[in-house]
Amino acid sequence: MSALSEWLFGVDNLTPHGFCLLWEPGLIWLFAISDSLIALAYFSIPLALVIIGQRRADLVFRPLLWLFAAFILLCGATHWLDVLTLWKPIYGVQGIVKAATGLASLGTSIALWWWLPSFLALPSPDQLRRANAALLESEERLAHAQKMEAIGQLTGGIAHDFNNVLQVVIGSLGVIERQLARGRAEEIGPSVAAIRKAASSASNLIDRLLAFSRRQTLLPRVIEPDRLVVGLEDMLRRTLGSGVELDLRLGRCRRSVVCDPSQLESALLNLAINARDAMPAGGVLEIATADRRLDADPADPDLTPGDYVEISVKDNGVGMSREVLAHVFEPFFTTKPTGRGTGLGLSQIYGFVKQSGGFVRIDSAPGKGTNVRLYLPGRDQREVQPAEAIAEQKQGCPAAPCGKMLLVEDQLEVRMQIADTLEEMGCEVIEADDGNAGLKVLESEQSLCLLVTDVGLPGVSGRHLAEAARAAHPDLPILLITGYAGKSLDSLDLASNIEVLRKPFTLEELTERVRILLSRAAAAE
């Protein structure tokens, strides 16, 4: 070791490099400063390469990156030794470092030439842009194809269900005509009942389709989720039957939500029915509520951060596979036998929750049950009347006298039916067949006790007609009737003197709504 040490560090018979420069100060410091700067740069470059290699695990040629780092580091060491040998002739150490630098440079050059074809095969930025554009175009074509497939599935489902409804109606009308021709009017009752049932089925189908498309007319109210679930408990137990145990885990929800209470009740009943069917041998259905604070999630761009109320419906049934989960929200998709389900339940729930500002999550696996979680925006304060109080007001409304009212409806047959019903209640009806005609009546300053208007009117819409009526007569009761309002009622303030009645409705439902509005107006005077 002593001989090697002497060879590496021995300086007795060697002359420092400064001697070759005749110890000229200018040259000495020029060499020293230049080599020092080169060494500093060479030492910093490998550090940057190491950071790049650690943070970019996706790099294709990482081994070559480490070779370059070692080669440049050794080059920096040679320049640092050049500075030392100006005053101290440690040429043995310098030679060893140079040899190591030579080996590293040789290995790096061999590797570089070895991988050169692969380097040249890498796409250029322009090629990447073109490839990305082609990929986006193919994704758009795939999305369009999937959309057309979904539309085809939706159209086929609608055609199937509506043809069944029409068959019942047409067949029952034929039976009624034959019975009337034979003088058996007292025997048409079953056929009338069949037509009524078919019309109700068609109405439910339309409601579900509008819910899926997030275009249904919602009547939002402030709801306490725990109270709503408790109010449904008896119905849920009757729906589930004796073989399924209902486990309510309430009390962890302090916030209220603003949504249509009837739609939320329908969603929970649909989920309970699905859970019951998934547990043919019996099981446990758990319904729980809780407050949740959700932050932004890069993996879920649709999630809006904020305060939510979580309503979870969990069963221990057969569960669903990944393939089924990928299609559960598609309309008319069902795993139930023919005739056992329409395939619109979950799509209706999805549309209702999304339209209410929330979202739905489903966790399921074969043999491990299913957990459906509804997230609705939560509120700490109740800014409007709770739905329960409004329901109590409706039930306790006494009869009120009827006076002069304005009816605006562009469909003649519908307008005649409504007018006849209102006249039977003792009301004097002023009819208008479009919004402009209705607006003229409002501007005529006639004394009205009620405005009944369709929302989708030619000319001035029913929404604008209602706003004009409220501006001129703030206390005037208004009944808005609609088959499809789109988003025209989304921002409308549904005060206590405004009601919305969705088509199709029975004449009894119309009479009840009119009486409620007139009674409220009479009580407020």
Buried (B, 14 or more C-beta within 10 A) or exposed (E): EEEEEEEBEBEEEBEBBBEEBEEEEEBBEEBBEEBBEBBEEBBEBBEEBBEEBEEEEEEEBBEBBBBBBBBBBBBBBBBBBBBBBBBBBBBBBBEEBBEBBEEBBEEBEEBBEEBEEEEEEEEEEEEEEEEEEEEEEEEEEEEEEEEEEBEEBBEEBBEEBBEBBEEBBEBBBEBBEEBEEEEEEEBBEEBEEBBEEBBEBBBBBBBBBBBBEBBBBBBBBBBBBBBBBEBBEEEBBEBBEEEBEBEBEBEEBEBBBBBBBEBBBBBBBBBBBBBBBBBEEBBBBBBBBBBBEBEEEEEEEEBBEBEBBBBBBBBBBBBBEEEEBEBBBBBBBBBEEEEEBBBBBBBBBBBBBBBBBBBBEBBBEEEEBBBBBBBBBBBEEBEBEBBBEBEEBBEEBEEBEBEEBBBBBBBEEBBEBBBEBBEEBEBEBBBBBBBBBBBEBBEEEEEBBBBBBBBBBEBBBBBBBBBBBBEEBEEBBBBBBBBBBEEBBEEBEBEBBBBBBBBEBEEEEBBBBBBBBBBBBBEEE
